[in-house]
Amino acid sequence: MVFGVAAYVLWGLFPLYWPLLKPAGALEILAHRIMWSLVAVGVILGATRNWAWIRTLGLRKLGLLALAAVVITINWGTYIYAVNSGHTIEAALGYFINPLISVIFGVLIFRERLRIWQWLAVALGTSAVVLLTADYGRLPWIALTLAFSFGTYGLLKKFADMPSAESLAVETAVLFLPALGFATALEFQGNAAFAHHGTGHAVLLAGAGIVTALPLMLFNAAAVRLPMSAIGMLQYLAPVLQFLIGLLVQHEDMPPSRWAGFLLVWAALIVLTTDGLRSGRRLRLQARAAETA
C-alpha cells in the first residue's frame, strides 16, 4: 500500500515539476523525458541484471510496444503542454474520465455487456463532457486526448503483456533516436534550452527520466502485492492532487458551470467504483461457494 500511495502521489505532483523546466518548450521537455527515461530504466535493469526478457521479444510484441510508445508520447506531450500553459485542471479531468474510457473500450473491443450502473456512469460522464464543452466554448480536447491516449496505452500494454520496466525500456528505445534528433536540431537552430540556462536547469531536464521511472517502479511493486480493487481506488489520488494544484497553487479559473461538469464526472466515478466493488465482492462470494461445494 505504501508503494502504491507513493506512486500515485508522485504522479499527482507532476504539475509542480514540469513548470520548473521552463523556458524549455513542451516538445523539448518531451524529448528529454524520453531520452533520460531510457537512461534511468537502463540503469535499473542493469542493476538487477535483468536482460533475459530481450530474448522473448517477438515481432508482434515489439509492434505493440512500438505503437504504445507513439500513444504514450502523445499523452506525455499533451500533459506537459497542459501543465505549462495553465490547463492543469483540464489535464486532471482527463485522468478522472479515463476509467469511463476503459469501460467504453470493454464494450467496443471485448464485447462486454454493461450493467445498469455502468451505463449510468457512462451517461453521467457523457453529460459532463457536453456541459464542459459549453463551458469552455470548445471540446475539452486536452482532457479527451489524455483520457483516450492513456486508455489506448493501457489496452496495448495489456495485449503486449510485459512488466513495466521492460516495457518502458522498449518504448523509450523506439523513440530515442527521434527524440535525440529533435533535441540536436533545436541545438543547431539555437533554440535549445538544455545546457543554456545553468547547471540546475540541465539537471532538472535530465531528472525527467528519474521522475518518469521512479513512480513506475513503485507502482509495479504495489501492483504485484495489492488486489486490483485497491489499485483501482488508489488511481484517483493522482488526478485529485493535480486538480488541487491547479486550483489552489496555480489559481486556475473554476466558474460554477465548470464545477457542475466536474461534479458530474465525480458522480460517475462514485457510481462506477461502487458497482465495481459490489461486483467484485459478489464474484468472490460465488468463488468461495464453489470451492466449498
C-alpha positions in Angstrom: 0.0 0.0 0.0 2.9 2.4 0.8 4.4 1.7 -2.7 1.0 2.3 -4.3 0.3 5.6 -2.5 3.9 6.8 -3.1 3.5 6.1 -6.9 0.2 7.9 -7.3 1.3 10.8 -5.1 4.4 11.3 -7.2 2.2 11.2 -10.4 -0.1 13.7 -8.7 2.7 16.1 -8.0 3.9 16.2 -11.7 2.2 19.6 -12.2 4.8 21.1 -9.8 7.7 19.7 -11.7 7.2 20.5 -15.4 7.0 24.3 -14.9 10.5 24.1 -13.3 11.8 23.2 -16.8 10.8 26.4 -18.5 11.9 28.2 -20.6 12.2 24.8 -22.4 9.2 24.2 -24.6 6.8 21.3 -24.2 8.4 19.4 -27.2 12.0 19.9 -25.9 10.9 18.7 -22.4 9.2 15.7 -24.0 12.3 14.8 -26.0 14.5 14.9 -22.9 11.9 12.9 -20.9 12.1 10.1 -23.5 15.9 10.1 -23.7 16.6 10.3 -19.9 13.8 7.8 -19.2 15.7 5.2 -21.3 18.9 6.0 -19.3 17.1 5.7 -16.0 15.3 2.4 -16.8 18.6 1.1 -18.3 20.3 1.7 -15.0 17.6 0.0 -13.1 17.6 -3.1 -15.4 21.4 -3.2 -15.3 21.5 -3.0 -11.5 19.1 -6.0 -11.3 20.9 -7.8 -14.2 17.5 -8.2 -15.9 18.2 -8.7 -19.6 16.8 -12.2 -20.3 13.5 -10.8 -21.3 15.0 -9.4 -24.6 15.1 -12.9 -26.0 11.3 -13.2 -25.5 10.6 -10.2 -27.7 8.8 -11.3 -30.9 7.6 -9.1 -33.8 4.0 -9.0 -32.5 5.1 -7.8 -29.0 7.6 -5.4 -30.4 5.0 -3.9 -32.8 2.5 -3.5 -29.9 5.1 -1.8 -27.8 6.2 0.5 -30.6 2.6 1.6 -31.1 2.3 2.0 -27.3 5.4 4.2 -27.5 3.7 6.5 -30.0 0.5 6.7 -28.0 2.3 7.5 -24.7 4.3 10.1 -26.4 1.1 11.9 -27.4 -0.1 11.5 -23.8 3.2 12.9 -22.3 3.4 15.8 -24.7 -0.2 16.8 -24.2 0.2 16.6 -20.4 3.4 18.7 -20.4 1.8 21.3 -22.7 -1.4 21.4 -20.5 0.5 22.0 -17.2 2.9 24.5 -18.6 0.1 26.5 -20.4 -2.2 26.8 -17.4 -4.6 23.9 -18.1 -3.7 21.6 -15.1 -7.3 21.2 -14.1 -8.4 20.1 -17.6 -5.5 17.6 -17.5 -6.8 16.3 -14.2 -10.2 15.9 -15.8 -8.6 13.6 -18.4 -7.5 11.2 -15.7 -10.8 11.4 -14.0 -12.5 10.4 -17.3 -10.0 7.6 -18.0 -11.9 4.8 -16.1 -15.0 5.6 -18.1 -13.0 5.3 -21.3 -11.8 1.8 -20.1 -15.5 0.8 -19.7 -16.2 2.0 -23.3 -13.2 0.1 -24.6 -14.5 -3.0 -22.8 -17.8 -2.8 -24.8 -16.3 -1.9 -28.2 -13.3 -4.2 -28.2 -14.1 -7.1 -25.8 -17.8 -7.1 -26.4 -18.5 -6.8 -22.7 -22.1 -6.3 -21.5 -22.5 -3.3 -19.2 -24.5 -3.5 -16.0 -27.2 -0.8 -15.4 -24.9 1.1 -13.0 -22.1 1.2 -15.6 -24.5 2.6 -18.2 -25.5 5.3 -15.7 -21.8 6.1 -15.1 -21.1 6.4 -18.8 -24.3 8.6 -19.2 -23.1 10.9 -16.4 -19.6 11.2 -17.9 -21.0 12.0 -21.3 -23.2 14.7 -19.8 -20.2 16.1 -18.1 -18.3 16.4 -21.4 -21.3 18.1 -23.0 -21.5 20.6 -20.1 -17.8 21.3 -20.1 -17.8 21.8 -23.8 -20.4 24.5 -23.4 -18.3 26.0 -20.5 -15.0 26.0 -22.4 -16.6 27.1 -25.7 -14.8 24.1 -27.3 -14.4 20.4 -26.7 -12.2 19.8 -23.7 -9.6 18.3 -26.1 -6.8 18.2 -23.6 -8.8 16.0 -21.2 -10.2 13.8 -24.0 -6.7 13.4 -25.6 -5.2 12.4 -22.3 -8.1 10.0 -21.4 -8.2 8.2 -24.8 -4.4 8.1 -25.2 -3.8 6.6 -21.7 -6.7 4.2 -22.2 -5.3 3.1 -25.5 -1.9 2.8 -24.0 -3.2 0.5 -21.2 -5.0 -1.6 -23.8 -1.8 -2.1 -25.9 0.2 -2.9 -22.7 -2.5 -5.5 -21.8 -2.1 -7.2 -25.2 1.8 -7.0 -25.0 1.8 -8.4 -21.5 5.2 -7.2 -20.4 6.4 -5.9 -17.0 6.5 -2.1 -16.6 10.3 -1.6 -16.6 11.0 -3.8 -19.5 8.1 -2.3 -21.5 9.3 1.3 -20.8 12.8 0.3 -21.9 11.4 -0.9 -25.3 9.1 2.1 -25.7 11.8 4.7 -25.0 14.3 2.8 -27.1 11.9 3.0 -30.1 11.6 6.8 -29.6 15.2 7.6 -28.5 16.6 8.4 -31.9 13.7 10.7 -33.0 13.9 12.5 -29.6 17.7 12.8 -29.9 17.3 14.1 -33.5 14.8 16.7 -32.3 17.0 17.9 -29.4 20.0 18.1 -31.7 18.1 20.1 -34.3 17.0 22.6 -31.6 20.6 23.0 -30.6 21.8 23.7 -34.1 18.9 26.2 -34.6 19.9 28.0 -31.4 16.5 27.3 -29.8 17.5 24.7 -27.2 17.2 25.4 -23.5 19.2 22.4 -22.3 22.7 23.5 -21.0 22.0 27.1 -21.8 20.3 28.1 -18.5 22.6 26.9 -15.9 23.6 23.6 -14.4 20.5 23.4 -12.2 18.2 23.6 -15.2 20.1 21.0 -17.1 19.9 18.6 -14.1 16.2 19.2 -13.8 15.7 18.3 -17.5 17.8 15.2 -17.1 15.8 14.4 -13.9 12.7 13.9 -16.1 14.0 10.4 -16.6 14.1 9.6 -12.9 10.7 11.4 -12.4 9.2 9.1 -15.0 10.9 5.8 -13.9 10.6 6.0 -10.1 6.8 6.1 -9.7 6.5 3.4 -12.4 8.8 1.1 -10.3 6.8 1.9 -7.1 3.5 1.2 -9.0 4.9 -2.1 -10.2 5.9 -3.1 -6.7 2.4 -2.3 -5.5 0.6 -4.0 -8.4 2.1 -7.4 -7.7 1.1 -7.2 -4.0 -2.3 -5.5 -3.9 -5.7 -6.6 -5.1 -6.9 -4.8 -8.2 -9.7 -3.2 -6.2 -7.1 -1.4 -4.0 -5.2 -0.3 -7.1 -8.5 0.9 -8.6 -9.2 3.1 -5.5 -5.6 4.5 -5.4 -5.7 5.6 -9.0 -7.9 8.6 -8.1 -5.1 10.0 -5.8 -3.2 11.4 -8.8 -6.0 13.4 -10.5 -7.2 14.7 -7.1 -3.8 16.1 -6.4 -3.5 17.5 -9.9 -6.9 19.2 -9.5 -5.9 20.7 -6.1 -2.6 22.0 -7.5 -4.4 23.6 -10.5 -7.0 25.2 -8.2 -5.0 26.2 -5.1 -1.4 26.6 -6.3 -1.8 27.7 -9.9 -5.1 29.5 -9.3 -6.9 28.4 -12.4 -10.4 29.6 -13.0 -13.3 27.3 -11.9 -16.6 29.0 -12.7 -19.9 27.4 -11.4 -20.6 25.7 -14.8 -17.1 24.0 -14.6 -17.7 22.9 -11.1 -21.0 21.3 -12.3 -19.2 19.4 -15.0 -16.6 18.1 -12.5 -19.3 17.1 -10.1 -21.0 15.0 -12.8 -17.7 13.3 -13.5 -17.1 12.6 -9.8 -20.7 11.2 -9.5 -20.0 8.9 -12.4 -16.8 7.7 -10.7 -18.6 7.1 -7.5 -21.2 5.0 -9.3 -18.6 3.1 -11.3 -16.4 2.4 -8.3 -19.3 1.3 -6.1 -20.6 -1.0 -8.8 -17.2 -2.5 -9.3 -16.7 -3.2 -5.6 -20.1 -4.8 -5.3 -19.4 -6.9 -8.4 -16.0 -8.0 -7.2 -17.4 -8.9 -3.8 -20.2 -11.0 -5.4 -17.7 -12.8 -7.6 -15.5 -13.6 -4.6 -18.5 -15.0 -2.7 -19.5 -17.1 -5.6 -15.9 -18.5 -5.9 -15.9 -19.4 -2.2 -19.2 -21.1 -2.5 -17.9 -23.1 -5.5 -14.8 -24.1 -3.6 -16.9 -25.2 -0.6 -19.2 -27.2 -2.8 
